[in-house]
Amino acid sequence: MLAMIGGLAVAIVLLTASASRADGYTFDTGDILRVSVIGEQSYPLEVVVDDRGSI
């Protein structure tokens, strides 16, 4: 549980730090991210973008 929270925190930090763009790609609703935490199993996380473009 703690690892999952830590993984989500890392994902949120990266996304809010304008790291949602990689090689000219922008995440959009329905995209699937794979969140990885060292020592833990990775799991998919679906992206949802609201009307303002926030993830």
PyRosetta script that sets phi, psi and omega in degrees:
from pyrosetta import init, pose_from_sequence

init()
pose = pose_from_sequence("MLAMIGGLAVAIVLLTASASRADGYTFDTGDILRVSVIGEQSYPLEVVVDDRGSI")
pose.set_psi(1, -45.7)
pose.set_omega(1, 179.4)
pose.set_phi(2, -63.6)
pose.set_psi(2, -38.0)
pose.set_omega(2, 178.3)
pose.set_phi(3, -65.2)
pose.set_psi(3, -37.8)
pose.set_omega(3, 179.5)
pose.set_phi(4, -65.7)
pose.set_psi(4, -42.9)
pose.set_omega(4, 178.2)
pose.set_phi(5, -63.6)
pose.set_psi(5, -42.0)
pose.set_omega(5, 178.4)
pose.set_phi(6, -63.1)
pose.set_psi(6, -41.1)
pose.set_omega(6, 178.4)
pose.set_phi(7, -63.7)
pose.set_psi(7, -42.5)
pose.set_omega(7, 177.7)
pose.set_phi(8, -65.6)
pose.set_psi(8, -38.1)
pose.set_omega(8, 178.3)
pose.set_phi(9, -62.6)
pose.set_psi(9, -42.5)
pose.set_omega(9, 178.0)
pose.set_phi(10, -63.2)
pose.set_psi(10, -44.1)
pose.set_omega(10, 179.2)
pose.set_phi(11, -61.1)
pose.set_psi(11, -42.7)
pose.set_omega(11, -179.8)
pose.set_phi(12, -65.4)
pose.set_psi(12, -42.8)
pose.set_omega(12, 178.9)
pose.set_phi(13, -61.0)
pose.set_psi(13, -45.1)
pose.set_omega(13, 179.9)
pose.set_phi(14, -64.1)
pose.set_psi(14, -41.5)
pose.set_omega(14, -178.3)
pose.set_phi(15, -69.9)
pose.set_psi(15, -37.6)
pose.set_omega(15, 179.4)
pose.set_phi(16, -76.6)
pose.set_psi(16, -16.3)
pose.set_omega(16, 178.4)
pose.set_phi(17, -92.5)
pose.set_psi(17, 26.3)
pose.set_omega(17, 180.0)
pose.set_phi(18, 59.5)
pose.set_psi(18, 29.0)
pose.set_omega(18, 176.3)
pose.set_phi(19, -93.6)
pose.set_psi(19, 12.9)
pose.set_omega(19, 178.9)
pose.set_phi(20, -77.5)
pose.set_psi(20, -3.4)
pose.set_omega(20, 178.0)
pose.set_phi(21, -111.2)
pose.set_psi(21, 128.1)
pose.set_omega(21, 178.6)
pose.set_phi(22, -136.3)
pose.set_psi(22, 119.1)
pose.set_omega(22, -179.2)
pose.set_phi(23, 53.2)
pose.set_psi(23, 44.3)
pose.set_omega(23, 176.9)
pose.set_phi(24, 79.3)
pose.set_psi(24, 7.8)
pose.set_omega(24, -178.4)
pose.set_phi(25, -102.7)
pose.set_psi(25, 137.8)
pose.set_omega(25, 176.9)
pose.set_phi(26, -116.2)
pose.set_psi(26, 135.1)
pose.set_omega(26, 177.8)
pose.set_phi(27, -66.2)
pose.set_psi(27, 146.5)
pose.set_omega(27, -179.9)
pose.set_phi(28, -138.1)
pose.set_psi(28, 165.4)
pose.set_omega(28, 179.5)
pose.set_phi(29, -55.5)
pose.set_psi(29, 133.4)
pose.set_omega(29, 178.8)
pose.set_phi(30, 95.0)
pose.set_psi(30, -14.3)
pose.set_omega(30, 176.1)
pose.set_phi(31, -66.3)
pose.set_psi(31, 151.1)
pose.set_omega(31, 179.7)
pose.set_phi(32, -114.1)
pose.set_psi(32, 123.9)
pose.set_omega(32, 174.9)
pose.set_phi(33, -100.2)
pose.set_psi(33, 146.7)
pose.set_omega(33, 173.6)
pose.set_phi(34, -108.6)
pose.set_psi(34, 113.8)
pose.set_omega(34, -178.6)
pose.set_phi(35, -90.5)
pose.set_psi(35, 125.9)
pose.set_omega(35, -179.8)
pose.set_phi(36, -119.2)
pose.set_psi(36, 134.0)
pose.set_omega(36, 175.5)
pose.set_phi(37, -123.5)
pose.set_psi(37, 129.5)
pose.set_omega(37, -177.9)
pose.set_phi(38, -55.5)
pose.set_psi(38, 127.4)
pose.set_omega(38, 178.8)
pose.set_phi(39, 85.1)
pose.set_psi(39, -0.1)
pose.set_omega(39, -179.3)
pose.set_phi(40, -124.6)
pose.set_psi(40, 159.9)
pose.set_omega(40, 177.1)
pose.set_phi(41, -69.8)
pose.set_psi(41, 139.1)
pose.set_omega(41, 177.6)
pose.set_phi(42, -83.0)
pose.set_psi(42, 157.0)
pose.set_omega(42, -177.8)
pose.set_phi(43, -146.3)
pose.set_psi(43, 151.2)
pose.set_omega(43, 179.8)
pose.set_phi(44, -78.8)
pose.set_psi(44, 149.3)
pose.set_omega(44, 178.7)
pose.set_phi(45, -135.8)
pose.set_psi(45, 118.6)
pose.set_omega(45, -178.7)
pose.set_phi(46, -77.8)
pose.set_psi(46, 137.2)
pose.set_omega(46, 179.5)
pose.set_phi(47, -88.5)
pose.set_psi(47, 135.9)
pose.set_omega(47, 173.9)
pose.set_phi(48, -126.9)
pose.set_psi(48, 124.6)
pose.set_omega(48, -179.1)
pose.set_phi(49, -110.9)
pose.set_psi(49, 129.3)
pose.set_omega(49, -179.6)
pose.set_phi(50, -85.6)
pose.set_psi(50, -176.3)
pose.set_omega(50, -175.9)
pose.set_phi(51, -63.0)
pose.set_psi(51, -24.6)
pose.set_omega(51, 179.9)
pose.set_phi(52, -87.8)
pose.set_psi(52, -3.3)
pose.set_omega(52, -179.4)
pose.set_phi(53, 89.2)
pose.set_psi(53, 8.5)
pose.set_omega(53, 179.2)
pose.set_phi(54, -82.9)
pose.set_psi(54, 143.0)
pose.set_omega(54, 179.0)
pose.set_phi(55, -90.5)
pose.dump_pdb("model.pdb")
